[in-house]
């Protein structure tokens, strides 16, 4: 299983070092609405979970994604 | 930007179809009054328009001053400083037409996403179903410049999984291998399909009919939007559209929605009883084109839309270029509260526009 930072880095095609908690959706051009859906699929595959529509809308930052994953008992 | 808009926050946090007429009149009325004051304080051209109308502060939903929707083509209207603009939406103006320009900050963009999620999940549930996108993948390929169609598809992808495009890039023909694989993989499960009205009819349902193909997705939902203009020219009614969608693809629930780029997030979704529903944080008023007075049930007029969402631009109350008629309030058999209505078409003089009309069919 990959780490959360690795999933982010691969989905958004950014450097793993730039994946920090404060990184926000739409704050960089790489994290746009297309990449967001790539990220959703990668998170689901990697952590073997099914996110619902509310989760996807609420995934506004790396910290928020971590919080949502915790709901599914994923410590990322 | 720092004043509290408490009624706006409250109405946006309320489930979309829970407020009855009295509750909505109070809460949405207060939210729209807050927004009117907010925009007057932060958008000088808007303040100028209000002063010219000399109406005083609004004390009810129908008293909120409204701007003609085409003003967003003619003026740059925003209630935020230029450096707070996070995204600019433009309407699907075709050649020779000036598009609307709608300026969003992050707060407004987020309110749009949340509102759309609240409405959509009320109709299809929170679980994301396998999704068939009735369009070609090229429509979202250029990430730097989406058409209104591409943006609409991306917005809806949130509500589905295992996204599959039903049409080919080259000729808009059916991508039968992709559709067949999708159908086999998700056999017996209800799916979610989305597309623009004209594309769904012309390149999907009609193509299935011509090819004599019947798909079986029992219990599935099809959501479509973009306007009926081109289908009216082909004399296709909503009833006929639904009947073919059910017969050809097994779409038991077909929901058209009415909405516009000038009020993204405020969508008016059609329920299983064929009525378009206003959510609690938005409303529809039908006005008499002769004296602009609000009309009652069954009386045809011009559609005005109000919404608690627009914070970054003064678009909370707009007069559209569409004709419509109210069909009820708090009394739909589907159980959703709020007004219901039907859209009857464009005002005759209005320019031709509609998201799904941006793809002009080549000669068949």
Interface residues (C-beta under 8 A of the other chain):
Chain A: X26 X32 X33 X34 X37 X41 X44 X50 X51 X52 X53 X54 X56 X57 X60
Chain B: X86 X87 X106 X109 X110 X113 X114 X117 X120 X121 X126 X127 X128 X140 X143 X154 X155 X157 X158 X159 X161 X163
